Amino acid sequence: MSHRIVLHLIASNFIGGPEKQILYHAETMQSSAYDIVVASFRDSSDEPEIVTYAARIGLRAFCLSGDVIPATAQLIAYLRRHKNVLVCTHGFKANVLGFFATSIAGSLHVAFVRGWTAETWRVAVYEWLERLTLAHAQRVVCVSRLQQQQLTARRTLLGYEAPRHIPNAMLPPRCDSDGSAPLHVIKSNAFIFGAVGRLSKEKGHSCLLHGFADLLRRLPMGSNIRLLVLGDGRERQMLEEMAGDLGIDELVTFAGFQSDCRAWMKSLDCLVQPSLTEGTPNSVLEALTLHIPVIATSVGGVPDLVRHEHNGLLIKPSSPKILSDAMYRVYCDPSLRARLAAGCEEIETEYGSEMQRARLIQLYDSSFCS
């Protein structure tokens, strides 16, 4: 075992985008000079899926308590047993807890910032605390350039290193995926718009449903077009009721959370990302990997990925009419779709997994040498 441990800690209920990024990186680092360990919080009797999966692919992994105070104590104890540890925390809970635990234990710490949602009052409080700790964290990594710019001024004013920008990577398909698309999605041979992500307010799905309804009103009766929504969350029931109220429920499929989104996304003719706020969305990276045209709101790190009129269309958030216009263009213009799909190839070098790996190794090296 390497004498240098890099512990990646994240609060996780399922293997979504951030978890896939951590697991793929950890798996590719198994023959490196660093011993990558994965940890999460046990918020129920079930072990977090990320811990189970990490152990299955041969990684060291463990759980902390789901309660903040016991979890902090457990992490401090771990750091005192293993002296040469770099703690990489992801998300508000891990970032806040990791800041205090590493400060008390005298350990190395890097906080990864993936965006803020204020989804509930509890999340809002955590994110407020996270912003306070990010100003004083030893090192900070942002997945989007906009986040990096927002945090740089305060950190440099306080004498800390400016945040680094290490975006999410375009990952290859998982080896346990059969790559087959669900039959009930493709059997109609319809033109399929799709949205992938958590069903929460900041993801903008209500705007998507209104935009899709407006699109249908503009197209000839009987146009073979569908909307596929992948993901789950607290807004699902409200969105399903909204689809019914708009009269589009028979043309919208809420497929829920899918562990292998890539198989579903292969059925899409266009990905729509209507978010109000974002980091570097994994769903957009996934679509670009598959050469699927993207319509996305110009928020967060999205403009880093989507080059307007080149590999996708960038639009303002919260406007069903603007979204409908973009969907109409993509649906009605095959040459536009072909041009946008062809433009996906050019970002593969910048956002490839090898580039991310090199940036993370550089981060580890500089952290241990500080």
C-alpha positions in Angstrom: 0.0 0.0 0.0 1.3 3.5 -0.9 2.3 5.7 2.1 0.3 8.5 0.5 -3.5 8.2 0.9 -6.0 10.3 -1.0 -9.4 10.0 0.6 -12.4 11.1 -1.5 -15.4 11.8 0.7 -18.9 12.5 -0.6 -22.5 12.4 0.7 -24.2 10.0 -1.7 -27.6 8.3 -2.0 -26.9 6.8 -5.5 -24.3 6.7 -8.2 -24.9 9.9 -10.1 -22.6 12.1 -12.1 -20.1 13.2 -9.3 -19.9 9.6 -8.0 -19.1 8.3 -11.5 -16.3 10.9 -11.8 -14.8 9.8 -8.5 -15.1 6.1 -9.1 -13.6 6.2 -12.6 -10.7 8.3 -11.5 -10.1 6.0 -8.4 -10.2 2.9 -10.5 -7.6 4.3 -13.1 -5.3 5.3 -10.2 -5.0 1.8 -8.7 -1.4 1.3 -10.1 -0.3 4.8 -9.3 1.8 6.2 -6.4 -1.3 7.1 -4.5 -3.7 4.9 -2.6 -7.1 6.2 -3.4 -9.8 5.5 -0.7 -13.5 6.3 -1.2 -15.8 7.2 1.7 -19.4 8.3 2.3 -22.0 8.7 5.0 -24.4 6.0 6.2 -27.7 7.9 6.4 -29.7 4.7 6.7 -29.3 1.0 7.4 -28.1 0.4 3.8 -24.5 1.0 2.8 -24.2 3.8 0.2 -24.0 2.5 -3.3 -20.7 4.3 -4.0 -19.0 2.4 -1.1 -20.4 -0.9 -2.3 -19.4 -0.4 -5.9 -15.9 0.9 -4.9 -15.3 -2.2 -2.8 -16.5 -4.4 -5.7 -13.9 -3.0 -8.1 -11.1 -3.5 -5.6 -10.9 0.0 -3.9 -10.6 0.6 -0.2 -13.9 2.1 1.0 -15.7 2.8 4.2 -18.7 4.6 5.7 -18.9 7.4 8.3 -21.9 8.0 10.4 -24.7 10.0 8.8 -24.8 12.3 11.8 -22.4 15.2 11.6 -20.8 15.1 15.1 -20.1 11.4 15.1 -18.9 11.5 11.5 -16.5 14.3 12.3 -15.1 12.4 15.3 -14.7 9.3 13.1 -12.9 11.2 10.4 -10.6 12.8 12.9 -9.8 9.4 14.4 -9.1 8.0 10.9 -6.7 10.9 10.1 -4.8 10.4 13.4 -4.3 6.7 12.6 -3.2 7.5 9.0 -0.8 10.4 9.2 -0.1 11.0 5.5 -3.6 11.6 4.1 -5.0 14.1 1.7 -8.8 14.5 2.2 -10.7 15.5 -1.0 -14.3 16.4 -0.1 -17.1 16.8 -2.6 -20.4 18.7 -1.9 -21.6 20.9 1.0 -21.8 18.3 3.8 -18.4 16.7 3.1 -16.8 20.1 2.5 -18.0 21.6 5.8 -17.3 18.4 7.9 -13.9 17.9 6.1 -12.8 21.5 6.8 -13.3 21.1 10.6 -12.0 17.5 10.8 -8.8 18.2 8.9 -8.2 21.5 10.8 -8.4 19.6 14.1 -6.3 16.7 12.9 -3.8 18.8 11.1 -4.3 17.0 7.8 -4.3 18.1 4.2 -7.6 19.1 2.6 -9.0 20.0 -0.8 -12.6 21.1 -1.2 -14.3 20.3 -4.5 -17.1 22.7 -5.4 -19.8 21.3 -7.7 -22.5 24.0 -7.4 -25.2 25.2 -5.1 -28.9 24.6 -5.2 -30.5 25.8 -1.9 -33.0 22.9 -2.6 -34.3 22.9 1.0 -33.8 25.2 4.0 -31.3 22.6 5.4 -29.4 22.5 2.2 -29.4 26.3 2.1 -27.9 26.5 5.6 -25.2 23.9 4.8 -24.3 25.8 1.6 -24.0 29.0 3.6 -21.6 27.2 6.0 -19.8 25.8 3.0 -19.2 29.2 1.5 -17.7 30.3 4.8 -15.3 27.4 5.0 -14.4 27.6 1.3 -12.9 31.1 2.0 -10.4 29.5 4.4 -9.9 25.9 3.1 -6.3 24.9 2.3 -7.2 24.3 -1.3 -10.3 24.6 -3.5 -11.1 23.0 -6.8 -14.0 24.2 -8.9 -15.6 22.2 -11.8 -16.6 25.4 -13.6 -14.7 28.5 -14.5 -17.5 30.7 -13.3 -17.3 29.1 -9.8 -13.5 29.6 -9.9 -14.0 33.3 -10.7 -16.6 33.8 -7.9 -14.3 32.3 -5.2 -11.0 33.7 -6.3 -11.4 37.3 -5.1 -12.2 36.5 -1.5 -9.6 33.7 -1.1 -6.8 35.8 -2.6 -7.8 38.8 -0.4 -7.5 36.5 2.7 -4.1 35.2 1.5 -5.1 31.8 0.3 -4.3 30.0 -3.0 -6.8 30.8 -5.7 -9.2 27.9 -6.6 -8.1 25.6 -9.3 -10.3 24.6 -12.3 -10.5 20.9 -12.8 -13.7 20.1 -14.8 -15.6 16.9 -15.0 -14.3 14.4 -17.6 -16.0 12.7 -20.5 -16.0 9.1 -19.3 -15.9 5.9 -21.4 -18.9 3.6 -20.9 -19.0 1.4 -17.9 -17.9 -2.2 -18.5 -21.1 -3.5 -16.8 -23.4 -1.7 -19.3 -24.8 -3.7 -22.2 -25.4 -0.5 -24.1 -29.0 -1.5 -25.0 -31.7 1.1 -25.2 -35.0 0.5 -23.5 -37.6 -0.8 -26.0 -40.5 1.3 -24.9 -38.4 4.4 -25.7 -37.4 3.5 -29.2 -40.2 1.4 -30.5 -42.2 4.5 -31.7 -39.3 5.7 -33.9 -40.2 9.2 -32.6 -37.9 12.2 -32.5 -36.9 12.2 -28.9 -35.9 15.2 -26.8 -34.4 14.2 -23.4 -33.5 15.7 -20.1 -31.3 14.1 -17.5 -30.9 15.1 -13.9 -32.4 15.4 -10.5 -36.0 16.6 -10.5 -35.6 19.7 -8.3 -36.5 23.3 -8.9 -33.1 24.6 -10.0 -33.0 22.1 -12.8 -35.7 24.0 -14.7 -38.0 21.1 -15.7 -41.1 23.2 -15.4 -39.7 25.5 -18.1 -39.0 22.4 -20.2 -42.5 21.1 -20.0 -44.0 24.5 -20.9 -41.5 24.8 -23.8 -42.3 21.4 -25.1 -46.0 22.1 -24.9 -45.4 25.3 -26.9 -43.4 23.3 -29.5 -46.2 20.9 -30.0 -48.7 23.7 -30.6 -46.4 24.9 -33.4 -46.0 21.6 -35.2 -48.5 19.8 -37.4 -51.0 17.6 -35.6 -49.7 14.1 -35.2 -46.0 15.0 -35.3 -44.1 12.0 -34.0 -42.2 13.6 -31.2 -41.6 12.7 -27.5 -39.9 14.0 -24.4 -38.0 11.6 -22.1 -37.2 12.8 -18.6 -34.5 10.7 -16.8 -34.1 11.3 -13.0 -36.0 11.5 -9.8 -36.5 14.0 -7.0 -39.0 15.9 -4.9 -40.5 17.7 -7.9 -41.5 14.6 -9.8 -45.2 14.4 -8.7 -45.7 18.1 -9.4 -44.1 17.8 -12.8 -46.2 14.8 -13.8 -49.3 16.7 -12.8 -48.1 19.7 -14.8 -47.6 17.5 -17.9 -51.3 16.4 -17.4 -52.5 20.0 -17.0 -50.6 21.0 -20.2 -52.2 18.1 -22.1 -48.8 16.5 -23.0 -48.7 13.6 -20.5 -49.1 11.0 -23.2 -46.0 12.4 -25.0 -43.8 12.7 -21.9 -42.1 9.7 -20.2 -40.9 10.1 -16.7 -38.5 7.2 -16.5 -37.1 7.9 -13.0 -33.5 7.4 -11.9 -31.5 5.1 -14.2 -28.1 3.7 -13.1 -27.0 3.5 -16.8 -28.2 6.7 -18.4 -25.9 6.2 -21.4 -28.1 3.3 -22.7 -31.2 5.6 -22.5 -29.4 8.6 -23.9 -28.4 6.7 -27.1 -32.1 6.9 -27.9 -32.1 10.7 -27.9 -32.0 13.0 -30.9 -31.3 16.0 -28.7 -30.5 16.6 -25.1 -32.2 19.6 -23.4 -30.5 21.0 -20.2 -32.9 23.7 -18.9 -31.1 24.3 -15.6 -31.2 27.6 -13.6 -27.8 26.8 -12.1 -25.1 24.3 -12.9 -21.5 23.3 -12.3 -20.2 21.2 -15.2 -23.2 19.0 -15.9 -22.3 15.3 -16.5 -25.4 14.8 -18.6 -24.1 17.4 -21.1 -20.6 15.7 -21.2 -22.4 12.4 -21.7 -24.4 13.7 -24.6 -21.3 15.3 -26.2 -19.5 12.0 -25.9 -22.3 10.3 -27.8 -22.4 13.2 -30.4 -25.9 14.2 -29.4 -26.8 17.8 -30.1 -27.4 19.8 -26.9 -29.8 22.7 -26.1 -28.6 24.2 -22.8 -29.1 27.3 -20.7 -26.1 29.5 -20.4 -25.4 29.1 -16.7 -22.5 28.0 -14.5 -20.0 25.9 -16.4 -22.3 25.0 -19.3 -20.7 27.6 -21.7 -17.4 25.9 -21.1 -18.8 22.8 -22.7 -21.5 24.0 -25.2 -20.2 26.3 -28.0 -23.2 28.1 -29.4 -24.1 27.0 -32.9 -21.1 24.6 -33.0 -21.9 21.6 -30.8 -25.1 22.9 -29.3 -27.4 25.9 -28.7 -27.1 28.1 -25.7 -30.2 29.9 -24.4 -31.3 32.1 -21.6 -32.8 30.3 -18.6 -36.4 30.4 -17.4 -37.9 31.2 -20.9 -40.2 28.5 -22.3 -40.6 30.5 -25.5 -36.8 30.8 -26.1 -36.5 27.1 -25.3 -39.4 26.2 -27.6 -37.7 28.2 -30.5 -34.4 26.3 -30.0 -36.2 22.9 -29.9 -38.2 23.9 -33.1 -34.9 24.7 -34.9 -33.3 21.4 -33.9 -36.4 19.4 -34.8 -37.0 21.0 -38.2 -33.4 21.2 -39.4 -31.5 17.9 -40.0 -28.5 19.8 -41.3 -28.3 21.8 -38.1 -28.4 18.5 -36.1 -25.6 17.0 -38.2 -23.4 20.1 -37.8 -23.9 20.2 -34.0 -23.2 16.5 -33.7 -20.0 16.9 -35.7 -18.9 19.7 -33.5 -18.9 17.5 -30.4 -15.5 16.0 -31.3 -13.5 19.1 -30.6 -13.9 19.2 -26.9 -12.9 15.6 -26.3 -9.2 16.4 -25.8 -9.9 19.2 -23.3 -12.4 17.2 -21.3 -10.9 13.7 -21.7 -10.4 11.5 -18.7 -6.6 11.5 -19.2 -6.5 15.3 -19.0 -8.5 15.2 -15.8 -6.2 12.5 -14.3 -3.1 14.6 -15.1 -4.7 17.7 -13.4 -5.6 15.7 -10.3 -2.2 14.1 -10.0 -0.7 17.5 -10.2 -3.1 18.6 -7.4 -2.1 15.6 -5.2 1.7 16.3 -5.8 1.5 19.9 -4.9 -0.7 19.2 -1.9 1.7 16.7 -0.4 4.7 18.8 -1.2 3.3 22.0 0.5 
